């Protein structure tokens, strides 16, 4: 009886171990906290492709790093995590000064993946009158598409922000 139980446990251990490593093409695996998709699994060789994610901290790319605007993505939303001084364009600085935007406010909402490197949703915009484009009058949500670079280090928005955002920690 003991031998039969021991053999069953060994068999379960082998099955469980092989289930962890046996992956089918298209499935995802976690490696060092990153998500990868199995591209091929032939001849004992497993080829993985990093699955891009918006999750994490991003900053506006600027040549002089004066914008100091950071957003933090988590799932289908992003919030402002830092709003520095001298924000460009000036209407955003005015919007911050008037309290229309502040750290912790949502910047993106209702995000969903629409392709390998694209997401759609809404982005918050500071509004203004065309006669005085540097004076903030409020905020509104606008439809936007986010596109990531192939290496996942930068993102751009179509609709809303025209800035390029860089994954925080990348120079």
C-alpha positions as CSV (number, residue, x, y, z in Angstrom):
1,X,0.0,0.0,0.0
2,X,2.8,2.4,1.0
3,X,4.6,1.7,-2.3
4,X,1.4,2.4,-4.3
5,X,0.8,5.7,-2.5
6,X,4.5,6.7,-3.0
7,X,4.3,5.9,-6.8
8,X,1.1,7.9,-7.1
9,X,2.8,10.9,-5.4
10,X,5.8,10.6,-7.7
11,X,3.6,10.4,-10.7
12,X,1.6,13.5,-9.6
13,X,4.9,15.4,-9.0
14,X,6.1,14.5,-12.5
15,X,2.7,15.5,-14.1
16,X,2.7,18.7,-12.1
17,X,6.3,19.6,-13.0
18,X,5.7,19.0,-16.7
19,X,2.5,21.0,-16.6
20,X,4.5,24.0,-15.4
21,X,7.1,23.8,-18.2
22,X,5.0,22.4,-21.1
23,X,3.5,25.4,-22.8
24,X,1.5,25.7,-26.0
25,X,2.0,28.3,-28.6
26,X,-0.1,31.4,-27.7
27,X,-0.1,30.8,-24.0
28,X,1.5,33.2,-21.6
29,X,4.1,32.6,-18.9
30,X,5.6,34.8,-16.1
31,X,9.4,35.1,-16.0
32,X,11.0,37.5,-13.5
33,X,7.8,39.5,-13.1
34,X,7.3,40.0,-16.8
35,X,4.6,38.4,-19.0
36,X,5.8,36.5,-22.2
37,X,3.8,34.8,-24.9
38,X,5.0,31.4,-26.3
39,X,5.9,32.0,-30.0
40,X,7.1,28.5,-30.7
41,X,7.8,25.2,-28.9
42,X,9.6,22.8,-31.2
43,X,12.6,20.5,-30.8
44,X,13.0,21.2,-27.1
45,X,13.3,24.9,-27.8
46,X,10.8,27.4,-26.3
47,X,10.7,30.8,-27.9
48,X,9.1,33.6,-25.9
49,X,8.0,37.1,-26.8
50,X,7.6,39.8,-24.2
51,X,4.0,40.9,-24.0
52,X,3.9,44.7,-23.8
53,X,2.1,46.2,-20.8
54,X,1.2,49.8,-19.9
55,X,1.4,48.9,-16.2
56,X,4.0,51.0,-14.3
57,X,5.3,54.6,-14.2
58,X,5.7,56.8,-17.3
59,X,7.1,60.3,-17.7
60,X,6.8,62.8,-20.5
61,X,9.8,62.9,-22.7
62,X,11.4,66.3,-22.8
63,X,14.8,67.4,-23.8
64,X,15.4,69.3,-20.6
65,X,13.3,67.1,-18.2
66,X,11.5,70.2,-16.9
67,X,8.0,68.8,-17.4
68,X,8.2,66.4,-14.4
69,X,4.9,64.9,-15.3
70,X,4.5,61.2,-14.4
71,X,1.5,58.9,-14.8
72,X,1.1,55.5,-13.3
73,X,-0.8,52.8,-15.2
74,X,-2.6,49.9,-13.4
75,X,-4.9,47.8,-15.5
76,X,-7.4,50.0,-17.4
77,X,-6.6,53.3,-15.7
78,X,-3.7,55.7,-15.2
79,X,-3.4,58.4,-12.6
80,X,-1.1,61.4,-12.3
81,X,1.7,60.4,-9.9
82,X,3.7,63.7,-10.2
83,X,2.9,67.1,-11.6
84,X,6.0,69.3,-11.4
85,X,6.5,73.0,-12.2
86,X,6.8,74.5,-15.6
87,X,4.5,72.0,-17.2
88,X,4.3,72.4,-20.9
89,X,2.0,73.3,-22.6
90,X,1.2,76.3,-20.3
91,X,-2.5,75.5,-20.3
92,X,-1.7,72.4,-18.3
93,X,0.3,74.4,-15.7
94,X,-2.6,76.8,-15.5
95,X,-5.0,73.8,-15.0
96,X,-2.8,72.5,-12.2
97,X,-2.6,76.0,-10.6
98,X,-6.4,76.3,-10.7
99,X,-6.9,72.8,-9.3
100,X,-8.4,71.2,-12.4
101,X,-5.7,68.5,-12.3
102,X,-3.7,67.2,-9.3
103,X,-1.7,64.2,-8.2
104,X,-3.9,61.2,-7.8
105,X,-6.5,62.3,-10.4
106,X,-7.2,59.9,-13.3
107,X,-5.5,60.7,-16.5
108,X,-6.6,57.6,-18.5
109,X,-9.7,55.5,-18.1
110,X,-11.6,52.6,-19.8
111,X,-8.4,51.3,-21.4
112,X,-8.5,48.0,-23.3
113,X,-6.0,46.3,-25.5
114,X,-6.9,46.6,-29.2
115,X,-3.8,44.9,-30.6
116,X,-0.3,43.8,-29.9
117,X,0.9,47.3,-29.2
118,X,-2.3,49.4,-29.0
119,X,-4.9,50.3,-26.4
120,X,-8.0,52.4,-26.7
121,X,-9.8,54.4,-24.0
122,X,-10.2,57.9,-22.8
123,X,-7.7,60.5,-21.7
124,X,-8.2,63.7,-19.6
125,X,-7.6,67.0,-21.4
126,X,-7.4,70.5,-19.9
127,X,-9.9,72.7,-21.8
128,X,-9.4,76.3,-22.9
129,X,-11.0,78.9,-25.1
130,X,-9.4,79.2,-28.5
131,X,-9.1,83.0,-28.1
132,X,-6.8,82.4,-25.0
133,X,-5.2,78.9,-25.4
134,X,-3.0,79.3,-22.3
135,X,-5.8,79.8,-19.8
136,X,-7.5,76.6,-18.5
137,X,-11.3,76.6,-18.3
138,X,-11.8,73.0,-17.0
139,X,-11.2,69.4,-18.1
140,X,-12.9,66.9,-20.4
141,X,-12.5,63.2,-21.4
142,X,-11.6,62.5,-25.0
143,X,-11.3,59.2,-26.9
144,X,-7.7,58.2,-27.5
145,X,-5.5,55.4,-28.8
146,X,-2.2,54.6,-27.1
147,X,0.5,53.0,-29.2
148,X,3.7,51.5,-27.7
149,X,7.0,51.2,-29.4
150,X,8.0,47.7,-30.4
151,X,10.4,47.5,-27.4
152,X,7.8,48.8,-25.0
153,X,9.9,51.7,-23.8
154,X,7.8,54.6,-25.2
155,X,4.1,55.3,-25.8
156,X,2.3,57.9,-27.8
157,X,-1.4,59.0,-27.8
158,X,-3.6,59.8,-30.8
159,X,-6.4,62.0,-29.6
160,X,-5.5,64.0,-26.6
161,X,-1.8,64.2,-25.6
162,X,0.7,64.7,-28.3
163,X,3.6,64.0,-26.1
164,X,5.8,60.9,-26.1
165,X,5.9,59.1,-22.8
166,X,8.9,57.1,-21.6
167,X,8.8,54.2,-19.2
168,X,10.2,55.6,-15.9
169,X,13.8,54.6,-15.4
170,X,14.6,54.7,-19.1
171,X,16.7,57.6,-20.3
